[in-house]
Amino acid sequence: MKSARSLTLVPILFLAIAAAPELLGSDAKGYLYGKVLTKSGTAYEGRLRWGNEEAFWTDHFNATKEERPLVGEIPRKHRDSSEPMKVFGIPVGIRWSDTSRQLVVRFGDLKAIVPSGPNGGAFVTKDGEEVRFGDGSNDVGARITVWDASLGEVRVPWEKIRRIDFKPAPAELPGVPARLFGTVKTEAGTFRGTLQWDKEECLATDVLDGSSDDGKMKVEMGKIRAIEREGWRASRVFLKDGRDVVLRGTNDVDDDNRGLFVDDSRFGRVLVPWSAFKRVDFEDGGSGPGYDEFPALGPLRGTLTTRDGKTHKGDVVFDIDESRGWETLDGDQDGITYSIPFAQVASIAPSGTRRARVTLRGAKEELVLEESADVTERNAGVFVLSGEKKTYVPWDEVGRIDFER
């Protein structure tokens, strides 16, 4: 009897591994679902997908912040984050290095999105806050696909949308494809959870592209048991039928891969870059948390202790613009990028100018994050609001912040 590795794959151009992936009808809670109202007055309701990417409540909507009112409240003596603005090397004025900030929110934290033109809009969170956003990623301006129960698949351009209202998916959605789930081995440790390969493929029906010695292949993700990196330019793909093949030549399987998102319940979302990735083993893990499992997350509250021992208690505005539990603390550890909802953060303590120690609720591990503005000297400082009092503490004077539940 031949070993699995000695079996020969049929040499055919654009080979697709046969048989459709398993479909789920009893676990649809994790899927994006809602009503899309167009400017023409037509409403479509059903499962949603953002472009070719986001399809679940744990996925992130990315944009930029339009309003940051506390920037002007920073005491003048601490406004040293300005830098010369140059055009082709010629100084033309001053800009603040922190005037444009990334805005990240999980779809499960949202009540609605209201586009306003091709490059912006507003969203409403579950606690009723309205947040204006600008362009900042392909999520803004994306085509939204709706699987309407009566009409089937409807693709609605962003500019035709008046409003999107989110709601829980029905208990059963017949024929929905399985979500990718598995264990990822990296140079920095192991992560387990729902997956998004190359920041895009997240469904069993999505396709992995590459070239083998026998020709080009399109392999449905639902037919793959594991993927293992082979150097920088190739991957070995293990199929559920026992065969395996080395693929190369596309950003799905080589160092042009944009990374693997893992929604690990310990940390929120992590991004594993190709340089740290070793292997992923897929398994059945369900569709993820449902819409009702995302509570309304209000203001951040806590106690800030300065390096000289003074304490300030109240609403916390971190890095002068992150003030809600749904916003994210971002940083890198051992080459892995973490995006952690503040609701999961128990404490933050700066450690020098280039990193911070982060304790998470319910997690045994302490993270030491670096690289991002959130946890380095590029942090613009912290406001603590108590009644009418606004206390500003520059980052280099922060000793520790303990957040309330």
N, C-alpha and C positions, 0 to 999 in steps of 0.2 A: 504493500500500500504506500502511495506517495505521501510525503509530508505536505502540510499546507503550503509551505513556502515553495515547493517544487512545482505546484500547479501553475500552468501557463494561462495568463489572461489572453482572451481572444484579441488578436491585433486588428482593431477596427477603428477608423477615424471617428472622433467624438463618441467614444464608447460610454454608454450610460448603464450603470449597474441595475439589473432588472428588478422588477417588483417594487410597488409603491411602499413607502414607509408606513408603519402602523399609524392608524388614525385614532384619535381620542374623542369620545363623546361624553364622558363622565367627569372630566377634569378640565373645565374651560375657565375657571375662575381667574387665572392669572393673565388672561388675554385682555388687551385694550379693547374697550367697548364703549360705544356712545352714540350720540345723535349729531350729525353734521347738517347744519342749516346753511343753505347757499343764499347768495344775494338775490337770486331769482325767487326765493320763497319756498323752494323745495327742501324737504327734510329726508335724510337717509339715516337709517339706524342699523347698527350691527358691529361686528368685530372690525377693528381698525388696524392699519399699519402706516407708519410714517415713512414715506419713500420706500426704500428697500431694506430698512433697518428696524427701528423700534416697533415692537409689537406687544409689549407686556408692561404691566404696572410698575415693575422695578426698573424699567428703562428710563433713561434721562432725557429731558427736554433741555437743550442747550441754547443759550442766547447771550446777550449782553445787557447790563443794567442801564436803564435810561435815567433813573433818578437816584441820587445819592446825597440826600439833604445835609448829612452831618459833615460832609467834606469842608464846608465853609465854617464849621464850628471849631475846627482844630486851632488851638492857640498859635498865633503867628510865629512864635519862637520855635515851634515844632514843625513848621512847614518847610522842612529841608528836603522833601522828596521831589522838589522841582528840579528840572534839568533843562539845559539849553535845547531848543528845538532847531534843527538844521534842515535845510533843503539843499541837497548836493554839497554839503559841507559848510554852508553859509548860515550863521545864526540869524534867525528871523523872529525870535521871541522866546517865551518861556511856556512850557507846558508842565502840568503835574503828571508824574509818571503813573499815577493811580487813577486817572480820570475815567478810564474805560475798564470795567470789570466783568468777568465772566459770571453768568447767571446759570445755575444748574438746579433742576428740581426733578424729582421722580414723578412720572405721570400719575402714580397712585396718590400723590399729595394734591392733585389738582381737581378743581370742580369744573372749570371751563377755560377755553382759550378763545380769544376774540382777536382775529387778525385786523390790522389797520394799515393797508398798503402792503407792498411786496417785501418790506424790510423790517417789519415790526408788528407790535400789537400789545395786548395785555392778557395776563392770565389771572384767574381767581383761584385762590387756594381753598382748602376745605374749611379753614377757619374764617373765610370771608374776606381775606386781604386781597386787594387788587394790585398787581405788580405790572408796571409797564416794561417792555423789553424791546431791544433792537436786534438787528442782525448780528450774528456771531457764530453761526454754524449752518449746516444744511438743513437743520430742523426748521428754521425760519424760512418760509417760502417753499416748503416741501409739498409734494403731491400727497394727498391723503387717500388711501384706499379703504373703502367701506364694503364689507360683505353684507349687503342688505338682504333681509330674509325673503323679500318678494322679487327684487330685481337682480340679485346676484352681485357680482363684483362691479363696483362703481369707483372710478378714479377721479377725484375732485381736485383740481388745481388750487393752490393756496389763495390766489387772487379772486377766486369765485366763492370763497367761504366767508359767511357772515359770523358764524359762531360754532364752536364745538362744545357740547355738554357731555361730560363723562358720567358713566353709571356702571354699576356692577354687571358683569356678563351673566346671562342666564345660567342656571345650574348645568344645563347641557347645551352644547353647540355641536350638532352633528357634523362629522367630517373635518373637524379642525386638526391640523397636523400637530404631531408631538413637539414639545419644546426640548431644545438641547440641554442636557444636564450631565455633569460628570465631575471627575477629580482631575485636577491639573497639577502636575509635578513641575516645579521650577527650581532654579539654582538657589532660591531663597526659602524654599519650603513648599508645602502642599496647600491648595485651596480647593474647596468643594462647593458646588452650587450650580445655578443655571448659567448658561454660557452664551456668548456671542463671538463667533470666530471671525477674525479679521474685522472686528467692529461691525459686522454686518450679518453673517449667517447665524440664525438663531432657531430655525425651524427644521424639522426632519425633511421637509420638501426642498429646502435650500440646497444649492449645488456647490460642491468643491471642484474647482477647475485645476487642471495640470496636465503635463505631458509625461508619458512613460517612454520606455524604449520602443514601445509598439505604436505610439500615436497619442493624440490628444484625448483627454477623458473628462467627462462631466459625471461626478459621483454624488448621488444624493446623500446628504449628511445622515439621514436616517438609516443608511445601510453601512455606516462606518462604526466599527467597534472601538478603534483607537487611532490616534495620530501621534507619531513620534518624529521629532526633528532630527534630521541627518545632516549635521553641519549647518552651513548658512544658506545653502542654495537648494535644498531638497527636503522632502518629508517622506517617511514611510507610512502608508495608509493601510491599516488592518481592517478588513471587512468582516461583517458578521457571518459570512458564509465560510470563513476560514482562510480565505486568500489574503495576500498582501501585495502591495505594489509601491514602488518608489516614484513619486511625482515631483516635477520641477517645472520651472519656466513661467510661473504666474505668482502674483502676490498672495494667493491663497496658501502657497506651499514653500515660499522662500523668504529671504530676509526683507523683501518689500512688504511682507505682512504687517498690517497696522497694529496688531496685538490682539489679545484674547481677553474680553471682558468676563469676569466671574462675579456673580452676585453671591458672595459668601456672607451668610447671616451674621458672622462674627464682626465683619468690618464694613458692611455696605457693599460698595462696588470696588473691585480692584482691576487694574489693567496690567496684564502680563505681556511685556514686550517680547519680540522674537529672541532677543539676546538672552533672556532669562528662561524662556520656555524650553521644557524638555519633552513632556508627553502629556496627552490628555486621554483618559479612558471614559467613554460615554456609558451612561446607564439611564434607566427610567427614573425620573425624579419628579414627575408631575409638571404642572404649568406655573407653579410659583404662587406667592400670596395673592389673594383676591383684593378687589378695590376696597371692600369694607375692613380689611386688615390694616389699612393705613389710617391711623387716627388723625384728627385735626391737630396740627402742631403749631402752637402759638409762639409768643416771644421767648427768647432765651433769657433765663433768669439765673443768677448765681452770685458768687462772692469772688471778687478780685483781691488778691493779696499782693502788694507791691514788694519789691526787693528789700525795702527798708522796713517792712512789717505792717504798713498801713492797710486797712481793709475797706473795701467799698462794695456794698450790696445793692442789687437792683436788677433792672433789665440790662442785659449785656449786648453791646453792638461790637462785634468782633471785626478787627481790621477795618473799622469805621463803616462797614456796610452789611455785615452778616448778622442778622438779628432774629432769625426764626429757626425753629427746630428742623424745618425741612431743608434749610440751606446746608451746604457741605463744607467740611474741613478737608483740604486737599494737601497731599504731600507724598514724598517718595521714601521708601525704605528698601535697601538692598536691590535697587533697580525696579521695584514694583511700585506702581502709582496707586494710591488709595484715595477714594472719594467717599467720605464718611458723613452721613447725616448728623448734624449737631445733636439731634435727639439721642444718638447713641454714645455721645462723648460725655464722660464723667468729669475729666479734668485735663487741662493743658498747662504745661510748665516749660517755658523757654529754657533751652540748654545752650548757652552761648548765643552767637549771632546767626548760626547757620542751621539750627534744628530745634525741635521741641519734643518733649516727652508727652505722650498722649495715652490716657487711661480710658478704656471703653467700658460701657456698662455690660456686665455679664460675660466679658471676655477675660481669660486668664493672662493673655499676652499684653505687655505694654509696648506700644509702638514708639519708635524714635523717628520722627518724620523730618525730612529736609527738602530742599529744592524750591518749593512753592513759596509765594509771598505770604501765605497764611502762617508759616512757621519759621520764617527767617527775618533778618533785619529789614527786609522789604515790607513787612507788615506795617501798615500805616497807624497802628495803635488801637486802643480799645476805649470805648465810652461806656460808662456805667450810669444809667438813668434812674433816679429815685425822686419821684414827684416832679417838681420843676427843676431839680438840680441835675446838671450834666457834668460828670467828672471825666476828664480825658486823661488817660495814662499811656504815654508812649511805650512802644514795644520793649525798649531796652530797660524800662522800669518795672515791667510786669514780672512778678515772681511766680504766680500760679493763679489759675482761674478754675474754680470748682462750680460746676453747673448743677442746678436743681433738676429734679426729674420733672 
